[in-house]
Protein backbone atom coordinates (compact mmCIF):
# COMPACT_ATOMS: atom_id res chain seq x y z
CA UNK A 1 0.00 0.00 0.00
CA UNK A 2 1.48 3.40 -0.91
CA UNK A 3 2.10 5.87 1.87
CA UNK A 4 -0.48 8.59 1.92
CA UNK A 5 -0.03 11.99 3.43
CA UNK A 6 -2.23 12.79 6.36
CA UNK A 7 -3.78 15.63 4.45
CA UNK A 8 -4.97 13.22 1.78
CA UNK A 9 -8.80 13.32 1.97
CA UNK A 10 -9.17 9.70 1.00
CA UNK A 11 -7.47 8.30 4.06
CA UNK A 12 -9.47 6.87 6.92
CA UNK A 13 -10.46 9.25 9.64
CA UNK A 14 -12.97 8.91 12.38
CA UNK A 15 -15.95 11.15 12.07
CA UNK A 16 -15.76 14.42 13.94
CA UNK A 17 -18.71 16.35 15.23
CA UNK A 18 -18.94 19.64 13.45
CA UNK A 19 -21.27 22.53 14.03
CA UNK A 20 -22.32 22.40 10.41
CA UNK A 21 -21.34 20.84 7.16
CA UNK A 22 -20.20 24.19 5.87
CA UNK A 23 -17.68 24.70 8.64
CA UNK A 24 -14.06 24.46 7.57
CA UNK A 25 -12.35 21.18 8.45
CA UNK A 26 -10.38 21.32 11.67
CA UNK A 27 -6.68 21.85 11.18
CA UNK A 28 -4.90 18.54 10.83
CA UNK A 29 -2.93 17.64 13.90
CA UNK A 30 0.78 16.95 13.76
CA UNK A 31 1.53 13.81 11.86
CA UNK A 32 0.95 10.75 13.93
CA UNK A 33 3.61 8.04 13.80
CA UNK A 34 3.28 5.76 10.79
CA UNK A 35 2.15 2.72 12.79
CA UNK A 36 -0.71 4.61 14.34
CA UNK A 37 -1.81 5.91 10.98
CA UNK A 38 -1.85 2.42 9.53
CA UNK A 39 -4.03 1.23 12.41
CA UNK A 40 -6.41 4.08 11.86
CA UNK A 41 -6.78 3.21 8.23
CA UNK A 42 -7.42 -0.41 9.05
CA UNK A 43 -9.94 0.14 11.83
CA UNK A 44 -13.15 0.40 9.79
CA UNK A 45 -12.13 -2.64 7.75
CA UNK A 46 -11.65 -4.69 10.90
CA UNK A 47 -15.26 -3.96 11.79
CA UNK A 48 -16.43 -4.66 8.26
CA UNK A 49 -14.47 -7.86 7.69
CA UNK A 50 -17.06 -10.34 8.95
CA UNK A 51 -20.16 -8.60 7.54
CA UNK A 52 -18.56 -8.20 4.11
CA UNK A 53 -17.23 -11.76 4.04
CA UNK A 54 -20.71 -13.13 4.76
CA UNK A 55 -22.33 -10.76 2.30
CA UNK A 56 -20.01 -11.83 -0.49
CA UNK A 57 -20.12 -15.53 0.36
CA UNK A 58 -23.88 -15.83 0.62
CA UNK A 59 -25.25 -13.14 -1.68
CA UNK A 60 -22.81 -12.05 -4.36
CA UNK A 61 -20.95 -15.30 -4.95
CA UNK A 62 -24.22 -17.24 -5.41
CA UNK A 63 -25.55 -14.64 -7.86
CA UNK A 64 -22.33 -14.76 -9.87
CA UNK A 65 -22.21 -18.57 -9.85
CA UNK A 66 -25.86 -18.77 -10.78
CA UNK A 67 -25.22 -16.62 -13.84
CA UNK A 68 -22.30 -18.84 -14.80
CA UNK A 69 -24.24 -22.11 -14.28
CA UNK A 70 -27.16 -20.83 -16.31
CA UNK A 71 -25.11 -21.06 -19.52
CA UNK A 72 -24.12 -24.68 -18.88
CA UNK A 73 -25.75 -28.10 -18.73
CA UNK A 74 -24.27 -28.87 -15.31
CA UNK A 75 -26.09 -31.38 -13.12
CA UNK A 76 -24.70 -30.01 -9.86
CA UNK A 77 -22.74 -33.16 -9.07
CA UNK A 78 -20.48 -34.46 -11.82
CA UNK A 79 -17.12 -32.83 -12.54
CA UNK A 80 -17.88 -32.29 -16.20
CA UNK A 81 -20.03 -29.55 -17.65
CA UNK A 82 -20.53 -28.14 -21.12
CA UNK A 83 -21.21 -24.57 -22.12
CA UNK A 84 -24.51 -24.50 -23.95
CA UNK A 85 -24.85 -20.78 -24.57
CA UNK A 86 -28.41 -19.53 -24.16
CA UNK A 87 -30.05 -22.92 -24.69
CA UNK A 88 -31.41 -23.01 -21.12
CA UNK A 89 -33.09 -19.64 -21.54
CA UNK A 90 -34.60 -20.68 -24.87
CA UNK A 91 -35.94 -23.83 -23.20
CA UNK A 92 -37.62 -21.87 -20.40
CA UNK A 93 -39.48 -19.61 -22.78
CA UNK A 94 -40.38 -22.22 -25.38
CA UNK A 95 -41.28 -25.36 -23.46
CA UNK A 96 -44.92 -24.76 -22.52
CA UNK A 97 -44.79 -26.91 -19.38
CA UNK A 98 -41.91 -24.80 -18.03
CA UNK A 99 -43.60 -21.55 -18.93
CA UNK A 100 -47.01 -22.53 -17.56
CA UNK A 101 -46.00 -21.91 -13.95
CA UNK A 102 -46.06 -18.17 -14.65
CA UNK A 103 -49.84 -18.37 -15.02
CA UNK A 104 -50.16 -19.73 -11.49
CA UNK A 105 -48.67 -16.45 -10.27
CA UNK A 106 -51.76 -14.77 -11.72
CA UNK A 107 -53.91 -16.28 -8.97
CA UNK A 108 -51.58 -14.88 -6.33
CA UNK A 109 -51.47 -11.48 -8.02
CA UNK A 110 -55.26 -11.31 -7.97
CA UNK A 111 -55.20 -12.37 -4.34
CA UNK A 112 -52.70 -9.59 -3.59
CA UNK A 113 -55.16 -7.03 -4.90
CA UNK A 114 -57.86 -8.38 -2.58
CA UNK A 115 -55.36 -8.43 0.27
CA UNK A 116 -54.26 -4.83 -0.16
CA UNK A 117 -57.86 -3.62 -0.48
CA UNK A 118 -58.87 -5.47 2.69
CA UNK A 119 -55.81 -4.24 4.56
CA UNK A 120 -56.55 -0.67 3.52
CA UNK A 121 -60.18 -0.96 4.64
CA UNK A 122 -59.35 -2.39 8.08
CA UNK A 123 -56.47 0.01 8.64
CA UNK A 124 -58.78 2.93 7.87
CA UNK A 125 -61.62 1.89 10.17
CA UNK A 126 -59.27 0.89 12.99
CA UNK A 127 -57.49 4.23 12.86
CA UNK A 128 -60.72 5.86 13.98
CA UNK A 129 -62.17 5.43 17.43
CA UNK A 130 -63.37 1.84 17.69
CA UNK A 131 -64.08 -0.28 20.74
CA UNK A 132 -61.73 -3.27 21.30
CA UNK A 133 -59.33 -1.71 18.82
CA UNK A 134 -56.23 -3.49 20.12
CA UNK A 135 -58.01 -6.83 20.20
CA UNK A 136 -59.06 -6.56 16.55
CA UNK A 137 -55.59 -5.32 15.58
CA UNK A 138 -54.00 -8.30 17.29
CA UNK A 139 -56.38 -10.81 15.72
CA UNK A 140 -55.84 -9.44 12.22
CA UNK A 141 -52.04 -9.35 12.56
CA UNK A 142 -51.43 -12.66 14.33
CA UNK A 143 -51.63 -14.95 11.25
CA UNK A 144 -48.53 -13.26 9.88
CA UNK A 145 -46.51 -14.56 12.83
CA UNK A 146 -47.58 -18.19 12.58
CA UNK A 147 -45.21 -20.84 11.29
CA UNK A 148 -45.84 -21.61 7.62
CA UNK A 149 -45.93 -25.38 8.07
CA UNK A 150 -48.54 -25.04 10.83
CA UNK A 151 -50.60 -22.79 8.53
CA UNK A 152 -50.29 -25.37 5.78
CA UNK A 153 -51.70 -28.11 8.04
CA UNK A 154 -54.43 -25.88 9.46
CA UNK A 155 -55.68 -25.23 5.94
CA UNK A 156 -55.20 -28.76 4.67
CA UNK A 157 -57.74 -29.68 7.31
CA UNK A 158 -59.83 -26.63 6.46
CA UNK A 159 -60.20 -27.59 2.80
CA UNK A 160 -60.36 -31.35 3.01
CA UNK A 161 -63.43 -33.49 2.37
CA UNK A 162 -65.79 -32.89 5.29
CA UNK A 163 -63.28 -30.52 6.86
CA UNK A 164 -63.82 -27.09 8.37
CA UNK A 165 -65.06 -25.36 5.23
CA UNK A 166 -67.55 -28.10 4.31
CA UNK A 167 -68.87 -28.13 7.88
CA UNK A 168 -69.39 -24.37 7.85
CA UNK A 169 -71.17 -24.56 4.50
CA UNK A 170 -73.36 -27.36 5.88
CA UNK A 171 -74.42 -25.06 8.72
CA UNK A 172 -75.82 -22.74 6.08
CA UNK A 173 -77.62 -25.63 4.44
CA UNK A 174 -75.19 -26.02 1.58
CA UNK A 175 -74.35 -29.71 1.57
CA UNK A 176 -71.14 -30.15 -0.32
CA UNK A 177 -68.57 -32.81 0.13
CA UNK A 178 -65.94 -31.40 -2.12
CA UNK A 179 -62.26 -31.89 -1.99
CA UNK A 180 -61.35 -28.26 -2.56
CA UNK A 181 -57.77 -29.05 -3.52
CA UNK A 182 -58.61 -31.65 -6.17
CA UNK A 183 -59.08 -29.50 -9.27
CA UNK A 184 -56.53 -27.06 -10.55
CA UNK A 185 -58.64 -23.89 -10.46
CA UNK A 186 -60.24 -24.43 -7.08
CA UNK A 187 -56.93 -25.57 -5.58
CA UNK A 188 -55.14 -22.45 -6.79
CA UNK A 189 -57.92 -20.19 -5.54
CA UNK A 190 -57.86 -21.96 -2.18
CA UNK A 191 -54.09 -21.61 -1.87
CA UNK A 192 -54.18 -17.96 -2.90
CA UNK A 193 -56.88 -17.49 -0.25
CA UNK A 194 -54.55 -18.94 2.36
CA UNK A 195 -51.86 -16.47 1.37
CA UNK A 196 -54.35 -13.61 1.81
CA UNK A 197 -55.23 -14.99 5.26
CA UNK A 198 -51.55 -15.16 6.12
CA UNK A 199 -50.16 -11.88 4.79
CA UNK A 200 -53.06 -9.45 5.08
CA UNK A 201 -52.04 -8.61 8.66
CA UNK A 202 -48.61 -7.32 7.67
CA UNK A 203 -50.01 -4.93 5.06
CA UNK A 204 -52.68 -3.87 7.51
CA UNK A 205 -50.16 -2.99 10.23
CA UNK A 206 -47.98 -1.09 7.75
CA UNK A 207 -50.96 0.96 6.56
CA UNK A 208 -52.10 1.53 10.13
CA UNK A 209 -48.66 2.88 11.06
CA UNK A 210 -48.67 5.20 8.07
CA UNK A 211 -52.18 6.48 8.84
CA UNK A 212 -51.31 7.12 12.48
CA UNK A 213 -48.30 9.18 11.50
CA UNK A 214 -50.59 11.67 9.74
CA UNK A 215 -50.97 14.68 12.06
CA UNK A 216 -54.31 14.68 13.91
CA UNK A 217 -54.96 18.39 13.30
CA UNK A 218 -55.68 17.58 9.66
CA UNK A 219 -58.68 15.47 10.64
CA UNK A 220 -59.90 18.08 13.09
CA UNK A 221 -59.72 20.77 10.44
CA UNK A 222 -61.54 18.49 8.02
CA UNK A 223 -64.24 17.73 10.61
CA UNK A 224 -64.77 21.47 11.14
CA UNK A 225 -65.15 21.93 7.42
CA UNK A 226 -67.77 19.21 7.47
CA UNK A 227 -65.83 16.63 5.48
CA UNK A 228 -67.35 13.17 5.52
CA UNK A 229 -65.41 10.04 6.45
CA UNK A 230 -65.08 9.22 2.76
CA UNK A 231 -63.65 12.66 2.01
CA UNK A 232 -61.23 12.33 4.91
CA UNK A 233 -60.06 9.05 3.45
CA UNK A 234 -59.86 10.39 -0.08
CA UNK A 235 -58.03 13.64 0.65
CA UNK A 236 -56.06 13.02 3.85
CA UNK A 237 -55.40 9.30 4.31
CA UNK A 238 -54.83 8.23 0.71
CA UNK A 239 -52.10 10.79 -0.07
CA UNK A 240 -50.50 10.20 3.34
CA UNK A 241 -49.95 6.50 2.77
CA UNK A 242 -48.95 6.55 -0.87
CA UNK A 243 -45.29 5.55 -0.23
CA UNK A 244 -46.28 2.59 1.93
CA UNK A 245 -48.95 1.60 -0.56
CA UNK A 246 -46.49 1.50 -3.44
CA UNK A 247 -44.08 -0.50 -1.30
CA UNK A 248 -46.84 -3.00 -0.58
CA UNK A 249 -47.64 -3.33 -4.25
CA UNK A 250 -43.99 -4.12 -5.00
CA UNK A 251 -43.73 -6.62 -2.18
CA UNK A 252 -46.92 -8.25 -3.43
CA UNK A 253 -45.74 -8.54 -7.00
CA UNK A 254 -42.37 -10.01 -6.11
CA UNK A 255 -44.10 -12.15 -3.49
CA UNK A 256 -46.59 -13.48 -6.06
CA UNK A 257 -43.74 -14.47 -8.33
CA UNK A 258 -41.75 -16.22 -5.61
CA UNK A 259 -44.51 -18.15 -3.84
CA UNK A 260 -43.12 -21.36 -2.45
CA UNK A 261 -43.97 -22.34 1.10
CA UNK A 262 -47.74 -22.73 1.27
CA UNK A 263 -48.31 -24.62 -2.02
CA UNK A 264 -45.24 -26.78 -1.43
CA UNK A 265 -46.39 -27.77 2.04
CA UNK A 266 -50.05 -28.23 1.16
CA UNK A 267 -50.05 -29.82 -2.30
CA UNK A 268 -46.38 -30.30 -3.16
CA UNK A 269 -47.18 -28.57 -6.44
CA UNK A 270 -49.64 -31.25 -7.53
CA UNK A 271 -52.87 -30.60 -9.53
CA UNK A 272 -51.50 -27.61 -11.38
CA UNK A 273 -50.51 -25.65 -8.30
CA UNK A 274 -46.80 -25.70 -9.07
CA UNK A 275 -45.27 -22.25 -8.81
CA UNK A 276 -42.13 -20.95 -10.42
CA UNK A 277 -39.99 -21.45 -7.32
CA UNK A 278 -41.32 -24.96 -6.65
CA UNK A 279 -40.43 -25.88 -10.21
CA UNK A 280 -36.95 -24.38 -9.87
CA UNK A 281 -36.31 -26.25 -6.62
CA UNK A 282 -37.49 -29.50 -8.19
CA UNK A 283 -35.33 -28.97 -11.28
CA UNK A 284 -32.27 -28.34 -9.15
CA UNK A 285 -32.64 -30.80 -6.29
CA UNK A 286 -34.76 -33.62 -7.72
CA UNK A 287 -33.85 -33.76 -11.39
CA UNK A 288 -30.27 -32.45 -10.99
CA UNK A 289 -30.69 -29.88 -13.74
CA UNK A 290 -28.63 -27.20 -12.04
CA UNK A 291 -27.99 -25.36 -15.30
CA UNK A 292 -31.64 -25.09 -16.26
CA UNK A 293 -32.71 -24.24 -12.70
CA UNK A 294 -30.09 -21.49 -12.55
CA UNK A 295 -31.40 -20.00 -15.78
CA UNK A 296 -34.92 -20.07 -14.33
CA UNK A 297 -33.69 -18.37 -11.14
CA UNK A 298 -31.88 -15.72 -13.18
CA UNK A 299 -35.09 -14.99 -15.11
CA UNK A 300 -37.02 -14.60 -11.84
CA UNK A 301 -34.32 -12.37 -10.37
CA UNK A 302 -34.34 -10.15 -13.46
CA UNK A 303 -38.13 -9.84 -13.36
CA UNK A 304 -38.07 -8.85 -9.69
CA UNK A 305 -35.28 -6.32 -10.24
CA UNK A 306 -37.19 -4.86 -13.19
CA UNK A 307 -40.37 -4.50 -11.12
CA UNK A 308 -38.44 -2.82 -8.31
CA UNK A 309 -36.73 -0.47 -10.72
CA UNK A 310 -40.05 0.40 -12.33
CA UNK A 311 -41.56 1.24 -8.96
CA UNK A 312 -38.61 3.51 -8.11
CA UNK A 313 -39.12 5.31 -11.39
CA UNK A 314 -42.90 5.64 -11.06
CA UNK A 315 -43.09 6.52 -7.37
CA UNK A 316 -39.89 8.26 -6.35
CA UNK A 317 -40.10 8.24 -2.60
CA UNK A 318 -38.02 10.59 -0.57
CA UNK A 319 -35.74 7.87 0.74
CA UNK A 320 -33.22 8.93 3.29
CA UNK A 321 -30.00 7.93 1.67
CA UNK A 322 -27.65 5.78 3.68
CA UNK A 323 -24.56 7.80 2.92
CA UNK B 1 -93.78 -1.71 21.08
CA UNK B 2 -92.78 1.90 20.96
CA UNK B 3 -90.82 3.33 18.15
CA UNK B 4 -88.80 6.45 18.65
CA UNK B 5 -88.36 8.52 15.59
CA UNK B 6 -84.76 9.43 15.18
CA UNK B 7 -83.48 11.90 12.62
CA UNK B 8 -82.10 10.37 9.43
CA UNK B 9 -78.39 11.28 9.80
CA UNK B 10 -78.26 9.64 13.22
CA UNK B 11 -79.84 6.49 11.82
CA UNK B 12 -77.36 6.46 9.00
CA UNK B 13 -74.43 6.85 11.35
CA UNK B 14 -75.74 4.03 13.52
CA UNK B 15 -76.11 1.74 10.53
CA UNK B 16 -72.58 2.60 9.42
CA UNK B 17 -71.20 1.87 12.89
CA UNK B 18 -73.01 -1.45 13.03
CA UNK B 19 -71.70 -2.45 9.63
CA UNK B 20 -68.17 -1.49 10.67
CA UNK B 21 -68.34 -3.71 13.74
CA UNK B 22 -69.94 -6.50 11.72
CA UNK B 23 -67.07 -6.43 9.23
CA UNK B 24 -64.53 -6.56 12.06
CA UNK B 25 -66.27 -9.45 13.75
CA UNK B 26 -66.55 -11.22 10.39
CA UNK B 27 -62.83 -10.82 9.75
CA UNK B 28 -62.03 -12.08 13.24
CA UNK B 29 -64.13 -15.18 12.64
CA UNK B 30 -62.32 -15.81 9.34
CA UNK B 31 -58.96 -15.56 11.13
CA UNK B 32 -59.84 -17.52 14.25
CA UNK B 33 -62.17 -20.26 13.01
CA UNK B 34 -59.56 -22.37 11.16
CA UNK B 35 -57.26 -22.13 14.19
CA UNK B 36 -59.99 -22.97 16.71
CA UNK B 37 -61.10 -26.00 14.72
CA UNK B 38 -57.54 -27.32 14.72
CA UNK B 39 -57.35 -26.75 18.48
CA UNK B 40 -60.61 -28.70 18.97
CA UNK B 41 -59.45 -31.47 16.64
CA UNK B 42 -56.24 -31.85 18.62
CA UNK B 43 -58.29 -32.68 21.71
CA UNK B 44 -60.42 -35.38 20.06
CA UNK B 45 -59.83 -39.11 20.44
CA UNK B 46 -59.11 -41.35 17.50
CA UNK B 47 -62.52 -42.95 17.90
CA UNK B 48 -64.29 -39.65 17.79
CA UNK B 49 -62.42 -38.73 14.63
CA UNK B 50 -63.47 -42.00 13.05
CA UNK B 51 -67.22 -41.62 13.63
CA UNK B 52 -67.21 -38.69 11.22
CA UNK B 53 -69.12 -36.24 13.35
CA UNK B 54 -67.79 -33.24 11.40
CA UNK B 55 -65.13 -30.69 12.04
CA UNK B 56 -67.16 -28.30 14.16
CA UNK B 57 -68.15 -30.68 16.96
CA UNK B 58 -66.70 -30.31 20.43
CA UNK B 59 -64.34 -33.01 21.69
CA UNK B 60 -65.71 -35.42 24.32
CA UNK B 61 -63.28 -34.08 26.87
CA UNK B 62 -61.51 -30.75 26.78
CA UNK B 63 -58.65 -32.23 28.76
CA UNK B 64 -57.60 -35.01 26.43
CA UNK B 65 -53.92 -34.28 25.90
CA UNK B 66 -53.02 -37.69 24.56
CA UNK B 67 -52.46 -36.45 21.02
CA UNK B 68 -49.97 -33.92 22.35
CA UNK B 69 -48.01 -36.67 24.01
CA UNK B 70 -48.04 -38.69 20.78
CA UNK B 71 -46.99 -35.71 18.67
CA UNK B 72 -44.26 -34.74 21.09
CA UNK B 73 -42.87 -38.26 21.45
CA UNK B 74 -43.26 -39.77 17.99
CA UNK B 75 -42.76 -36.52 16.13
CA UNK B 76 -39.36 -35.85 17.72
CA UNK B 77 -40.60 -32.44 18.79
CA UNK B 78 -38.20 -32.26 21.73
CA UNK B 79 -35.15 -32.58 19.46
CA UNK B 80 -36.76 -30.12 17.06
CA UNK B 81 -37.24 -27.49 19.75
CA UNK B 82 -33.66 -28.11 20.88
CA UNK B 83 -32.23 -27.63 17.38
CA UNK B 84 -34.36 -24.54 16.83
CA UNK B 85 -33.20 -23.05 20.11
CA UNK B 86 -29.56 -23.73 19.23
CA UNK B 87 -29.93 -22.08 15.82
CA UNK B 88 -31.83 -19.15 17.33
CA UNK B 89 -29.14 -18.40 19.92
CA UNK B 90 -26.24 -18.43 17.45
CA UNK B 91 -28.03 -16.79 14.53
CA UNK B 92 -29.42 -13.94 16.64
CA UNK B 93 -26.16 -13.30 18.49
CA UNK B 94 -24.31 -13.28 15.18
CA UNK B 95 -26.83 -11.00 13.52
CA UNK B 96 -26.66 -8.49 16.37
CA UNK B 97 -22.85 -8.42 16.39
CA UNK B 98 -22.47 -8.29 12.63
CA UNK B 99 -25.20 -5.72 12.11
CA UNK B 100 -23.98 -3.38 14.81
CA UNK B 101 -20.34 -3.64 13.70
CA UNK B 102 -21.20 -2.90 10.09
CA UNK B 103 -23.40 0.02 11.11
CA UNK B 104 -20.68 1.44 13.38
CA UNK B 105 -18.02 1.23 10.67
CA UNK B 106 -20.25 2.73 7.99
CA UNK B 107 -21.56 5.60 10.11
CA UNK B 108 -18.54 6.59 12.19
CA UNK B 109 -15.66 6.35 9.73
CA UNK B 110 -14.80 7.89 6.42
CA UNK B 111 -12.60 5.62 4.34
CA UNK B 112 -11.85 4.80 0.78
CA UNK B 113 -14.56 2.67 -0.93
CA UNK B 114 -17.09 3.55 1.76
CA UNK B 115 -19.74 4.37 -0.84
CA UNK B 116 -19.05 1.09 -2.58
CA UNK B 117 -19.50 -0.86 0.65
CA UNK B 118 -22.81 0.86 1.32
CA UNK B 119 -23.95 0.17 -2.23
CA UNK B 120 -23.07 -3.52 -1.84
CA UNK B 121 -25.32 -3.79 1.21
CA UNK B 122 -28.10 -1.83 -0.48
CA UNK B 123 -28.14 -3.83 -3.71
CA UNK B 124 -28.19 -7.07 -1.72
CA UNK B 125 -31.62 -6.15 -0.32
CA UNK B 126 -33.04 -6.44 -3.83
CA UNK B 127 -31.94 -10.07 -4.28
CA UNK B 128 -34.61 -12.42 -2.95
CA UNK B 129 -32.95 -15.35 -1.20
CA UNK B 130 -35.44 -17.75 -2.73
CA UNK B 131 -33.97 -17.26 -6.20
CA UNK B 132 -30.31 -17.84 -5.39
CA UNK B 133 -30.55 -21.07 -3.38
CA UNK B 134 -29.64 -23.12 -6.45
CA UNK B 135 -26.12 -21.68 -6.34
CA UNK B 136 -25.93 -20.98 -2.60
CA UNK B 137 -26.34 -24.70 -2.09
CA UNK B 138 -23.03 -25.41 -3.83
CA UNK B 139 -21.23 -22.83 -1.69
CA UNK B 140 -22.66 -24.11 1.59
CA UNK B 141 -21.74 -27.62 0.48
CA UNK B 142 -18.16 -26.61 -0.35
CA UNK B 143 -17.76 -25.21 3.18
CA UNK B 144 -18.73 -28.65 4.46
CA UNK B 145 -21.77 -27.21 6.23
CA UNK B 146 -24.39 -29.27 4.42
CA UNK B 147 -26.60 -31.19 6.85
CA UNK B 148 -25.19 -29.41 9.88
CA UNK B 149 -26.86 -26.82 12.09
CA UNK B 150 -24.22 -24.31 10.94
CA UNK B 151 -25.67 -23.99 7.44
CA UNK B 152 -28.85 -22.19 8.52
CA UNK B 153 -26.92 -20.22 11.16
CA UNK B 154 -24.47 -18.89 8.57
CA UNK B 155 -27.23 -18.11 6.08
CA UNK B 156 -29.42 -16.30 8.62
CA UNK B 157 -26.42 -14.26 9.77
CA UNK B 158 -25.04 -13.49 6.35
CA UNK B 159 -28.15 -12.50 4.47
CA UNK B 160 -29.81 -10.13 6.89
CA UNK B 161 -29.45 -6.65 5.48
CA UNK B 162 -32.58 -5.37 7.23
CA UNK B 163 -30.91 -5.66 10.62
CA UNK B 164 -27.91 -3.67 9.45
CA UNK B 165 -30.31 -1.01 8.29
CA UNK B 166 -32.12 -0.87 11.64
CA UNK B 167 -28.78 -0.54 13.46
CA UNK B 168 -27.62 2.18 11.08
CA UNK B 169 -30.61 4.33 11.88
CA UNK B 170 -29.88 3.97 15.57
CA UNK B 171 -26.12 4.52 15.40
CA UNK B 172 -26.80 7.71 13.52
CA UNK B 173 -28.94 9.02 16.37
CA UNK B 174 -26.13 8.57 18.93
CA UNK B 175 -24.30 11.91 19.25
CA UNK B 176 -20.71 11.85 18.01
CA UNK B 177 -19.64 14.01 20.95
CA UNK B 178 -19.89 10.88 23.09
CA UNK B 179 -17.28 9.13 20.94
CA UNK B 180 -15.06 12.17 21.07
CA UNK B 181 -15.08 12.63 24.81
CA UNK B 182 -14.27 8.94 25.15
CA UNK B 183 -11.41 9.31 22.69
CA UNK B 184 -10.02 12.21 24.71
CA UNK B 185 -9.99 9.86 27.67
CA UNK B 186 -7.80 7.58 25.62
CA UNK B 187 -10.38 5.06 24.36
CA UNK B 188 -9.71 3.45 21.00
CA UNK B 189 -12.32 2.56 18.37
CA UNK B 190 -13.00 -0.89 19.83
CA UNK B 191 -13.51 0.44 23.31
CA UNK B 192 -15.90 3.08 21.97
CA UNK B 193 -17.89 0.41 20.13
CA UNK B 194 -17.99 -1.89 23.14
CA UNK B 195 -18.53 0.61 25.94
CA UNK B 196 -20.56 3.38 24.30
CA UNK B 197 -22.23 2.41 21.04
CA UNK B 198 -23.26 -1.15 21.83
CA UNK B 199 -24.94 -0.40 25.20
CA UNK B 200 -26.83 2.54 23.66
CA UNK B 201 -28.16 0.31 20.89
CA UNK B 202 -30.42 -1.60 23.30
CA UNK B 203 -33.74 -0.63 21.65
CA UNK B 204 -32.40 -1.57 18.23
CA UNK B 205 -31.05 -4.85 19.59
CA UNK B 206 -34.45 -5.65 21.10
CA UNK B 207 -36.12 -4.99 17.74
CA UNK B 208 -33.66 -7.11 15.81
CA UNK B 209 -33.83 -9.97 18.33
CA UNK B 210 -37.63 -10.11 18.13
CA UNK B 211 -38.00 -9.80 14.37
CA UNK B 212 -35.10 -12.11 13.63
CA UNK B 213 -36.28 -14.59 16.25
CA UNK B 214 -39.76 -14.90 14.76
CA UNK B 215 -38.37 -15.12 11.23
CA UNK B 216 -35.89 -17.86 12.11
CA UNK B 217 -38.43 -19.80 14.21
CA UNK B 218 -40.84 -19.86 11.28
CA UNK B 219 -38.41 -20.48 8.44
CA UNK B 220 -39.00 -23.67 6.51
CA UNK B 221 -37.15 -23.33 3.22
CA UNK B 222 -33.54 -23.18 4.46
CA UNK B 223 -33.69 -26.00 7.05
CA UNK B 224 -35.66 -28.11 4.57
CA UNK B 225 -32.99 -27.65 1.92
CA UNK B 226 -29.85 -27.87 4.03
CA UNK B 227 -30.71 -30.29 6.83
CA UNK B 228 -32.45 -33.37 5.39
CA UNK B 229 -31.37 -35.75 8.18
CA UNK B 230 -34.06 -36.82 10.63
CA UNK B 231 -32.06 -35.81 13.69
CA UNK B 232 -31.41 -32.32 12.28
CA UNK B 233 -35.07 -31.35 12.28
CA UNK B 234 -36.15 -27.91 13.42
CA UNK B 235 -39.76 -27.24 14.35
CA UNK B 236 -40.78 -26.46 10.76
CA UNK B 237 -39.21 -29.50 9.18
CA UNK B 238 -40.19 -31.87 12.00
CA UNK B 239 -43.79 -30.75 11.75
CA UNK B 240 -43.61 -31.16 7.98
CA UNK B 241 -42.58 -34.80 8.47
CA UNK B 242 -45.90 -35.44 10.25
CA UNK B 243 -47.38 -35.67 6.78
CA UNK B 244 -46.06 -39.17 6.16
CA UNK B 245 -46.44 -41.38 9.24
CA UNK B 246 -49.52 -39.62 10.62
CA UNK B 247 -51.08 -39.46 7.13
CA UNK B 248 -54.75 -39.28 8.05
CA UNK B 249 -54.36 -38.87 11.82
CA UNK B 250 -55.60 -35.33 11.90
CA UNK B 251 -55.85 -35.33 15.68
CA UNK B 252 -52.07 -35.88 15.96
CA UNK B 253 -51.17 -33.48 13.16
CA UNK B 254 -53.39 -30.84 14.76
CA UNK B 255 -51.69 -31.33 18.11
CA UNK B 256 -48.31 -30.85 16.44
CA UNK B 257 -49.50 -27.66 14.75
CA UNK B 258 -50.86 -26.30 18.05
CA UNK B 259 -47.55 -27.11 19.77
CA UNK B 260 -45.72 -25.04 17.16
CA UNK B 261 -48.18 -22.12 17.23
CA UNK B 262 -48.35 -21.84 21.02
CA UNK B 263 -44.89 -20.33 21.67
CA UNK B 264 -45.54 -17.72 18.96
CA UNK B 265 -48.85 -16.80 20.59
CA UNK B 266 -47.24 -16.40 24.01
CA UNK B 267 -44.42 -14.23 22.67
CA UNK B 268 -46.92 -12.14 20.72
CA UNK B 269 -49.12 -11.52 23.76
CA UNK B 270 -46.11 -10.53 25.88
CA UNK B 271 -44.32 -8.32 23.35
CA UNK B 272 -47.12 -6.96 21.16
CA UNK B 273 -45.90 -3.38 20.92
CA UNK B 274 -42.32 -4.29 20.06
CA UNK B 275 -43.48 -6.77 17.44
CA UNK B 276 -45.65 -4.28 15.57
CA UNK B 277 -42.88 -1.68 15.57
CA UNK B 278 -40.21 -4.17 14.64
CA UNK B 279 -42.01 -5.51 11.60
CA UNK B 280 -43.00 -2.01 10.53
CA UNK B 281 -39.42 -0.84 10.70
CA UNK B 282 -38.21 -3.98 8.98
CA UNK B 283 -40.56 -3.72 6.03
CA UNK B 284 -40.42 0.02 5.36
CA UNK B 285 -36.66 0.12 5.41
Interface residues (C-beta under 8 A of the other chain):
Chain A: X10 X11 X12 X13 X14 X15 X16 X17 X41 X43 X44 X45 X47 X48 X50 X51 X52 X54 X55 X57 X58 X59 X60 X61 X62 X63 X65 X66 X69 X76 X118 X121 X122 X125 X126 X130 X131 X134 X136 X138 X139 X140 X141 X142 X143 X144 X145 X146 X147 X148 X149 X150 X153 X154 X155 X157 X158 X162 X163 X164 X166 X167 X168 X170 X171 X197 X202 X205 X206 X209 X229 X244 X247 X251 X254 X258 X260 X261 X265 X277 X280 X281 X284 X285 X290 X293 X294 X297 X298 X300 X301 X304 X305 X308 X322 X323
Chain B: X16 X20 X21 X23 X24 X27 X28 X30 X31 X32 X33 X34 X35 X37 X38 X41 X52 X54 X55 X56 X97 X98 X99 X101 X102 X104 X105 X106 X107 X108 X109 X110 X111 X112 X114 X115 X117 X118 X120 X121 X122 X124 X126 X127 X128 X130 X131 X132 X133 X134 X135 X136 X137 X138 X139 X154 X155 X157 X158 X159 X161 X164 X165 X168 X175 X176 X177 X179 X180 X183 X189 X193 X214 X217 X218 X220 X221 X225 X235 X236 X237 X239 X240 X242 X250 X253 X254 X256 X257 X260 X261 X264 X265 X268 X272 X275 X276 X279 X280 X283 X284
